[in-house]
Amino acid sequence: MLISRLLIMTALLVASATASFGQTKDRLDRRDKLLGFESVGLLKSRGGNCTGALVARDVVLTAAHCVHGKGDRFVFEAGYSHGAAIATRRSDSVVIAPGYLKALANGDRPGAVSNDVALVRLESPIYDAGANPYSIARTPGRGAKLTLASYGQGRMESLTLERGCSLNTHYRGGIVGMDCEATFGSSGAPVFVHTGGRLQIFSIVSSGVGPDQGTPETFGVELSRHIPELMRTLTNQRALAPVSSGSRRFKIGQRTSGGARFVRPD
C-alpha cells in the first residue's frame, strides 16, 4: 500500500486537507510567539527554501532532498520572521543518510523517503538567546499527538505551528504517516512529540500526497535510526582538508547533479 501511494506522489510536497478535529494552527508572526521554537528556521539554497532545526549549536537537521543537488553553500536563518532572524549562518559541510543516494539511483522511491535525512554543519555555532538545540526522541506509538513547525507556501515569512496532528501509521523502512498539513517549503520541517515535559524531534517532513490522490497524508522519517551515524560522520569530517573554498569532502555519498522531488524551487 505504501509503495503504491509513494509512486503517485506529487513531484512537490502537497497536502492541503482541512485540519482534523482537535488540530490548531498558529502563525508565529511576532518574536514573543516564537518562544521555544527559535531554533527552527529557513534553510536557503540556490534550489529553494526548506525548513530546518538545530540539533547541535552548529548542526541543522533537514531533509536530504533539500540539499542534494542544490550546490555546496546553504544559509540557515534561525527564528526567521518577516525578513529578520535571531541568527544567520552559512553552511560548512553536509552529510546525507547513506541509503538516500543509492535509493535514488535505483529508482526506489520508498527507500529514498526512508533515508531522506541530512545534517548541515554551520560555519560557527549559534549561541543566541532562545536558540537551543533540540534532542531526538524515539518514535512514539500510533495515535500520538504531534506538533509540526514549518514554513510554507503563502506563509514563508513566518513560522506556522500546528498542534494536535496525529501519527497514524508506521510503515516499513522507518517511514511514518501523519495527518499534519504540509506544503511547499515544509520539507525538512521538524515534527515534535512531548517527552518528559519538553519538546523533542522524532521525525522530519519528507513528502506527502494531496486530497486528489486519495486520503491526504504527510510522510516523515524516523530519526533515531539515522542521527547517531550522521553525527559521527559529521564529526569525522572536521579532520578532512577542504577540497575547494567554502566546502569540504562528503563522507557519506557525493552529491551529483539532479533535482530533488519534494522541494519548492524559487
N, C-alpha and C positions, 0 to 999 in steps of 0.2 A: 504494500500500500504506500509506504513512504517513497519507494523508488518511483512509482507512477506519478505521485504528486510532485516530486522534485523534477521529473522530466518535463512537466508542463509549467515549471516555474517561470515567472516573467523574467526578462533579461535584467530588469532593475527591480529592487526590492519594493513590493507593493503590498499594502494591507490596509484597507480603508473601511473596514466594517465599523458599525456603530459600537461603542464601548458596551460591554456586558454590564448587567446589574451589579452594583457594588464597586465598579471602577470609577475612579475620579481622575481628572486631569488638571494640572496647574501649570501655567506659564510662569517660569521663574524670571520675570522681567524686571525685577528690582534686586539690587545687591543683597538686601536683607533677606530675601526669599531664597537665596542660594545656600543658606546655612546648611552645612552637611554635604553639599554637592559641589563645592568649589573645585574639587579635583576632577570633575567631568568637564570636558572641553571639546573644542573643534580640532580635528586633525586635518590640516590643509595640505594639498599636494597639487601638482600640475594636472592631475586627473580628476580633481573634485574634492569635496569635503566629506568626511566621515565623523563619527563620534568616537572619542577615546576617553580613557580614565587612567589616572595614576595608580600603579600598583607598587611603586617604589618612588623615592624622591626624584629619580631621573629616568623612570621607565613608564611608558604609556602602553596600555593594553588596547588593542583594536582588532579588527578582522583582517585576515591575510589578504583578502581581495582588495582591501583599502590601500595596500602598499605594493602588492605585486604588480610589476609593470608600470609603476607610477613615478619612476625616477628614483634618485638617491637622496633627495632632500625633502623633508617634511617640516611643517611648523605646527606646534601644539599650542593652543591658546586655552589655558585653564580658566574655567569660570567665565567663558566668553558671554558677553551680553551687550547687544547694541553697539558694536564697534570697539568695546573695551574688554580687557581681560585682566584677571588677577595676576597672571604671569604668562609670558610668551617665551617659548624656547624652540630652537631649531634642533633637528634630529642629528644624531651622531652615527647610529647604525641601526640595523633592523635584523630580527630573526623571525623566521616563519616556521610553523609546525611542519615537521619533516614529511608528513604524508600529503600535504596540500599540493605541491608541485607534481608529485607522482600521480595523484588522482586527476589533476587537470590534463596531464599528458595522456592518460588512459581514457579520457572522456568519462570518468567516474564521478558523476555529479554528487551522489550521496557521500562518497569518500572525500570530495572537496569540502562539502559542508561540515563534515565531522572533524576536519582538520583546519577549519577556517579561523585560525588564531595567529596573531603576530604580536611581537613586542618591539616597541620603538624606544631606543635609548636616546636621551636628550643630551645636548652638549654640556649642560650644567644642571644640577639639582634645583628643584623648586622648594623653597622653604617659606614661601609667603603664608601669611596667617590664614588658617582655614583649609589650605590646600594639602590635606593629609592623605597619604596613600591608603587605598582600600586593601583589605585582605581577601583571600579567595576562600569561598565556602564549598563544602561538598554539596552535591546535587540533592535537593530536598525531594520528598515524596510527591506523588501525583496529587493535585489539588492545592498545593502550597501557594500562598498568596505572594505575589511578586511586586516589585517596583521597577519600572523602566525609566531611565533618564536619558533623553536623546534630543538631538537637533533633527530637523527635517524640513522637507519642502513646505514653504509657506510659514515656517517658524524657525528659520535658520538663525535669526538674530537673538534668540533667547532659548534657553533650555526648557524642555517640557517634561514634566514629571507625571507619570501615570502610575497611580497606586491601585492595588486591588485586582490586577490581572492575575491569571492562574496558569500554573504548569499543568497542562492537560495530558501529555503523552511522553513516555520515554521510548525513543526509537533505538535501534541497534547502532553501534558506532559512536555512542555518546551524543546523539542528536536529541534535542528536546523540542516539543511542540508547545507553544503558548498562545493564549488569546490576547496578548498585549498588542497594541496597534503600533505599526512601524511604517515608515515611508522613506522616500529618498533622503539620504543623509543619516538615516538611523543605523546603517551598517556599523558594526563595532560597538554599538551602544551597550553600556553595562546593564545587566539585569540583576537586581538585588534581592536578597532574602534577609529577613531579620533573624539574627543569630545571637543569642545572649544579650539582647537589648541593643544591638548595633547592626548597622548595615554591612553586609559582605556581598561581594560579587560572586555569583555562581555560574553565570553564563554571559555571552555577548550575542547580539543580534547578527545573524548571518544572512538570512534570506526569508522569503515568505511567498504565500500565494494569496491572491486577491479574491473578492467575492464572485468574480466572473469565472473562476476556476473551481468553484465548489465552496466548502466551508473555509472562511479565511483563517489562516494560521501563520504565525511567525515562528521561524526555526532558529534555534540557538545551539550553542556548542557547550558541552560540559567542560569546564576549565581545569578542574582538579587533576585531570589526566594529562594536561599539556604544560601547565605553567612551571612546575619544578624543572623539567628538562630545558625549557626555553630560557629560564632564568640562569641555569648553569651555563648554557651556551653563550648567552649574552655576557656573562662574567668572563668566560674564556676569551671572548673577542678583544678584551682590553689589552691582551698581550700581543695581538696581531698588529703588524705595521700597516699604516694606511696605504691603499693602492692608488688613491687619487685624492686631490684636495677635497676635504669635506666628506669623505666616505671611507668605510672600512670593509674588509672582507666579510662575506657572509658564511657563517659556519654551517647553517642548515639550508642548503639549496641556493643556487644562484638565480637571481631574478632575471627573467628574459623578457623580450618584448611581448606584447599581447594585452588585450583589455580584460578588465575584471567584469564579472557578470552582474554584480549587485551594487555597484557604487554609481552615484549620480554624477555625470561629468558636468563641468562648468559650462 
